[in-house]
């Protein structure tokens, strides 16, 4: 018995061995891709950060596909996290190139909604020549936003780039993936391996100061390039036997480029990045492949031209073709790998949209619900986002995608401005006509919001310079959506004016006014509002320079008025489409406490049409006293750049002005983030003017201008030359809106 068992054991073992060999052979025949994977080393692609310089990573991916080099894992930092994350999620290089190339980077790198969707208040601030960044007021200190870009539009672009992937472990993506970020509090490397894929990419690219940090799992995360711009060691931890590292570099700026705060900040980041890249490169072995595209002077912030350098990424990868050749697999094996990697590209789809107000501390949730008027349309979540941003209460609207058995839910979470709820803005206008006449006015807008649960606001506006004024207004809403309001106000002004006869300024005087009033108004979405009310107080003039032609005058004012504005322009300074309608009717009467009876009616209309390259603006204005006699300091004015160009500012005083203007602009250049657009243009202007001071009869005036204008970081810039009939000519230079 013992001998038989001993003899049987070898036989059983040989049978099991034969079965195992046969099974492996069948497995190899049935799964060629898996067989290829078993016989080749694990390859990990490591993509560095570099802002716009990372877009050429797409060219490297295209060559890897041409050479049939499959990738088993991807590690990306910053821009490398964007390109690598999209590829890991199943996008092809061609699809990534198409989406990156078609992106409107000016829009993506801005948090403002389209201008037509901005609040009535925000548009009013802009029309009042107050621009620049919004700051918060905390006692006697200023609180600033967490970054120039919060990422409102960027987050949804990233979601569309990695769709249909949403959230979960990144090892379950078609290609296992890691995004690298920096813990802003500890300065340590954070390897993101799960969660919302778009949020992980957004965190990895959050350059401090430029982009707001992203909070994930309780940590405040910023750009991974600060500590690990080339994550070779992370790839090793993923089991990579061969690393393909693509380093797009962060070249140091020259001395001539270090004269600004932005240049100094960029240089500091580049130094930190290059130092940790040098350490990472030391971890490459003899079998690893390093690809370094030559990108010349491409700036890390020049996203508009980053796609132009994709061929440079291709060229660098083809130069490494000999080193990549051992990693190539057969066409059959590569096709099997690519079949596993590709995911059908579908736009984000939502079955329902839910607004989560649970984290709101200042804004009443009921206000949000009333404002939206019901559940947002899942086919158009942008409408709900624009409505929420149009309140001016929120920093951004976080969008989280939650797939489930009953469909996909988009959860919108409004995030209150951490620098609120009290805000400050400032702007300035400088005008000069190169004939010794110039004017400067500083404008400041201060706003206290949400003083009560009902949404009470206190708005204050100040100007100092040629126009000294202060307006203080309380705005008390009557409904939760803050559409109907009562607005009591105080207005005080002191404006320096010149009195002309013909082209000669005979005298300078100051026009002063102090009024109290209240309006009852209604807001129509974000398009505009209508208000009606009463004002009473005093007004007058006092001579400052010149002969005593203007008597010192003081009188009472009492009037009923109606005002409206509907602003649908896509851009106030360089409009391409949309309209602006505004007007005011003022009826001053003795019975209302005024010193005289008169009427003032103003109707203003503008219509823009064109493209980003060239556009027209047609504007018309009609002002009349309806046959009444206006005090000269209440008469309508005209004159100045594009308001009868060639004439001095406010050279015309009359009880009636009918004005028409046509402006053509063409974009001719784009230089940098400080001056992204330069236009050349021409205007044609005409006006019918009623009788003027000094016995000047009604007349027709024709005028026009040629100009260069720029959309700069300081606001609009203008250099123009104007002519008007009668021999009037002026050369203008303006910083700020005319």
Beta strands, then each sheet from edge to edge (+ up, - down):
strand 1: 43-47
strand 2: 73-77
strand 3: 135-138
strand 4: 141-143
strand 5: 147-149
strand 6: 167-169
strand 7: 176-183
strand 8: 189-192
strand 9: 194-196
strand 10: 209-211
strand 11: 214-216
strand 12: 219-223
strand 13: 242-246
strand 14: 289-291
strand 15: 352-355
strand 16: 394-404
strand 17: 407-416
strand 18: 422-432
strand 19: 438-448
strand 20: 457-465
strand 21: 467-477
strand 22: 484-501
strand 23: 504-524
strand 24: 528-546
strand 25: 553-567
strand 26: 578-588
strand 27: 598-610
strand 28: 614-624
strand 29: 636-638
strand 30: 652-654
strand 31: 656-669
strand 32: 675-689
strand 33: 699-712
strand 34: 715-724
strand 35: 728-735
sheet 1: 8+ 7- 2- 1- 13- 14-
sheet 2: 4+ 3- 18+ 19- 20+ 21- 22+ 23- 24+ 25- 26+ 27- 28+ 31- 32+ 33- 34+ 35-
sheet 3: 5+ 10+
sheet 4: 6+ 9-
sheet 5: 8+ 7- 12+ 11-
sheet 6: 15+ 17+ 16-
sheet 7: 29+ 30-
end
